[in-house]
């Protein structure tokens, strides 16, 4: 039971009259006053509270029923933690050099070249414009050469030309070796390879033109073989 409630039991019953009535002054006995002083010491009241109670005892007035907020008997309220506020500085601060470099302010956009153009073709086009006043016309396809829309035919034609190029390459190689005087050690191998390539040409020609006479490829093959044999005989002499 609190101090103020215990004080209420020591009051005179005559003081419980109405608020607007004027009760007579209450006389506290000496024992009651000593008890109140002892309770004030144990309760550790403030000087202001003790002064108020002593005046009530002296004048015979009713003791206060509600304690002051400064009393030590009031429940301890938890201290509110002070929130740390990020206060803006009063004056603007300059950024350091490291903070400036860490951002993307100094990053340059990388150069990306556009699509390249054929400079020689552009020169010819400009020369044609300056000379004739017109752009370079697109060369029309020759009417004598039929357009090859079949991929198989174009592939066979490319292979046929490839075999011809290989035969010509071997002939040039023999001619180079003959100029150096070393054709004797290569002539047998090269002549065999040329004969194989000529047979391959005959097969390709039959596949392209089944009804066409294949005497021309045979004659050319025979002529190449004879040329190789003649070179071999001259080298032996």
C-alpha positions, 0 to 999 in steps of 0.5 A: 500500500502506498504512502498516500493511501496509508495517510488516508486512514490516519485522517479524521472522519470529519474531513470526508464531507463535501467539497463545498462545505467548510469543515473545521480544521483537523487536529492531528495528534502528536503520535500521528505527526511523528508517524508521518515524519517517520514515513516521510523519511523512509519514503525519501520525499523531496523537500517540496513534498515534505514542506507541503505535508508539514504545512497541512499538519500545522494548519490541520488541513487535509493531506493531499491524496495525489502525489506529485509527479516528482515523487520517488514513488512514481513508477520509473519510466524507461528512458527514451533512446535518443534517435541519432539524426543525420543532420545535414551540414550547415555548409556544403562540403567538397568531395575528395578526389577519390570519391570523384574518381570512384564514380562514373563521371569521368568514364568515357564512352567507348568508340564503336566503329560503324560498318566499313565500306569498300573504299575502292568501290566508293572511289569508282562510284564518285568518279562515275558520278563526276564524269557522267552525272549518274551513279554506277550502273549495276552490271547486267548478267550476260544473256548467253550464260544461263543462270544456274539455279540448281545447286547440284549443277553448280557444285559439279561445275566447281569440282570440275574446275577444281580438278582442272586447276590441280592438273595445271598446277602439277604441270607448272610444278614440272616446268619449274623443276625442269628449269632447275634440272630436278624434274627427273625425281618428280616426273613419275609421281606427277605423271601418275597424279595427272593421269588420275585427275584426267580419269576423274575429269572423264567421270565428271564429264560423263555425269554432266553429259551422258550422251557427249563424246569423251574423246576430247578429254581422252586426247588431252590426257594422252597428249599430257602423258606424251609430253611428260614421257618426252620430258622424261626421255630428254632428261635421261639423255 
